[in-house]
Amino acid sequence: MFLKLVVGEPLGQQVYHAFRRKILAGEMAPATRLPSTRALALELGVSRNVVLLAYEQLLAEGYAEGRAGSGTYVAAALPETPRIPRPQRDARRVRAPGSSPLSRYGRRLAELPPVGPGAVSVENRLPYDFRYGVPSADDFPGGVWRGIVARRMRAGSLGAMVYGPPEGQAPLRQALAAYLKRSRGVASEPDQIIVVNGSQQALDLTSRVLLDAGDRVVIEDPQYQGARRVFAAAGATAVAVPVDADGLDVARIRPRATVARLAYVTPSHQFPTGVVMSLARRLALLEWAERTGAYILEDDYDSEYRYEGRPIEAVQGLDTAGRVIYMGTFSKVLFPALRLGYLVLPPPLVAPFTAAKWLTDRHTATLEQEALAEFVGDGHFERHLRRARMRHASRRAALLDALTEHLGDRVEIMGANAGVHLVVWLSDVPARGLDRMIAAAAAEGVGVYPVAPYYIEPPRRAGLILGYASLTESDIRTGIRRLAAVVT
Ligand SMILES: Cc1ncc(COP(=O)(O)O)c(C=O)c1O
């Protein structure tokens, strides 16, 4: 017989799989009689029940059919052509225009460079890892959060288990509207807010609702890759406008991109340079948007952390013409795996964005929204923020001290006034020698990352982006001391 039974896998399943494989491969033609259950059981040395079970499954799935009084047969209606399972072909190799199985959108995705530096593997982190985007597990009030989530799980009301509203839970939207008004000068009503799965989804929804292939989008240079990729995937043409010490140089938008649909900006703390957009530039950007009918997408991803200088309120709060779409995230202030963020929309955009959100994933998970509404509403969030701000301020001070002490005038520091990262330019290292220096630092246990990938026009100097949210002050000092030893 064709079948050798092995130990460890249910016997009925083995018999079923063996027949299934033979039938699909065309080795048992349609209408062929299967052995009688009794004979096969005897031959295999198993109980008749084992074979009966396998045959039942073949019958139920349509591989076989029973004929009254004469046994079990391979289904007569099956096609003759064998279907031998082959390994799936790699989608990236299916490229030839006209023959690609991918949509235009899919083909554009296939053209994008791989996402990097990628998901953070906590196990593989270097001891002194300045990777941007990693939170501090110690800063987060895990006990309070777990208490809220557990209580809500135990309550287990039906309301928390059925589909929720696509725009998000009302208590969270109310809590967010109040918080954003208080802390960021964002003028909004709760019904202008849509809760999203992190600001990446805010970017994706914005591009779905506002952009067609070929549309122009003004972006900062350098810029956040999460945004640049979304616009590239939409087939939009990115118009990169340089950033200087006052932020995006609005005067340089004209006249090339007067017909842009959107300008994506990070005015509170430009990513990655960290510069703050001046008030004059903010007003000029608003004036440009009003005049051209473009929207401004304001990404306020980390403005909660500000160490020096007066915080400048959001551009959204200065907007009198409904041109600003404001987005925020809990990735920096809580933790990124939470996947919670929000959009504040001009009223005419609420309905199309809500429809797009429903189509993408119906809504953001209810339990986390409810927990967060309670966390914000009961004051835990702002208490956590005050504490985290102090913790980050100490880390930042340690980093600035260590950079001054160990690298002195061999580095120029940029964008340290806010957020949880800064940029350093290394005067001793040629741009082309940076990879070697990064490898040497890694050999010393220090993880540092180049800033060049964020630029469209590559910088001539060697620059690093240093994230410091997850490190202790002492690790920061040791890391920079070791880094200095390889900066030559
Ligand atoms: C400029 C910018 N926007 C947004 C985010 C956060 O994205 P998300 O909310 O999808 O985690 C980051 C985080 O790296 C960022 O640097």
Ligand as a Chemical Component Dictionary entry (heavy atoms), coordinates in Angstrom:
data_LIG
# 
_chem_comp.id                   LIG 
_chem_comp.type                 NON-POLYMER 
_chem_comp.pdbx_formal_charge   0 
_chem_comp.three_letter_code    LIG 
# 
loop_
_chem_comp_atom.comp_id 
_chem_comp_atom.atom_id 
_chem_comp_atom.alt_atom_id 
_chem_comp_atom.type_symbol 
_chem_comp_atom.charge 
_chem_comp_atom.model_Cartn_x 
_chem_comp_atom.model_Cartn_y 
_chem_comp_atom.model_Cartn_z 
_chem_comp_atom.pdbx_ordinal 
LIG C1 C1 C 0 7.483 61.864 12.534 1  
LIG C2 C2 C 0 6.793 60.707 13.168 2  
LIG N1 N1 N 0 5.466 60.612 13.070 3  
LIG C3 C3 C 0 4.801 59.586 13.656 4  
LIG C4 C4 C 0 5.460 58.623 14.369 5  
LIG C5 C5 C 0 4.703 57.553 15.085 6  
LIG O1 O1 O 0 4.080 56.669 14.274 7  
LIG P1 P1 P 0 2.970 55.700 14.860 8  
LIG O2 O2 O 0 1.933 56.511 15.573 9  
LIG O3 O3 O 0 2.406 55.032 13.651 10 
LIG O4 O4 O 0 3.637 54.740 15.788 11 
LIG C6 C6 C 0 6.836 58.673 14.466 12 
LIG C7 C7 C 0 7.554 57.593 15.167 13 
LIG O5 O5 O 0 8.583 57.159 14.846 14 
LIG C8 C8 C 0 7.525 59.750 13.873 15 
LIG O6 O6 O 0 8.840 59.843 13.973 16 
# 
loop_
_chem_comp_bond.comp_id 
_chem_comp_bond.atom_id_1 
_chem_comp_bond.atom_id_2 
_chem_comp_bond.value_order 
_chem_comp_bond.pdbx_ordinal 
LIG C1 C2 SING 1  
LIG C2 N1 SING 2  
LIG C2 C8 DOUB 3  
LIG N1 C3 DOUB 4  
LIG C3 C4 SING 5  
LIG C4 C5 SING 6  
LIG C4 C6 DOUB 7  
LIG C5 O1 SING 8  
LIG O1 P1 SING 9  
LIG P1 O2 DOUB 10 
LIG P1 O3 SING 11 
LIG P1 O4 SING 12 
LIG C6 C7 SING 13 
LIG C6 C8 SING 14 
LIG C7 O5 DOUB 15 
LIG C8 O6 SING 16 
# 
